Amino acid sequence: MKLLFFKSNLLMQEDLQETLLREGHEVHPVTYNFSDFERDDFFL
């Protein structure tokens, strides 16, 4: 399965990504800096 993995500053996110890779999934990490956490029109 191909997955788009949104990277943020969450605990255990690296562990989750590593587990998905070990399970054979294709993981593509994406990083985005929000201008406004409540509403970001570009991200939507």
Buried (B, 14 or more C-beta within 10 A) or exposed (E): EEEEBEEEEEEEBEEEBEEBEEEEEEBEEEEEEEEEEEEEEEEE
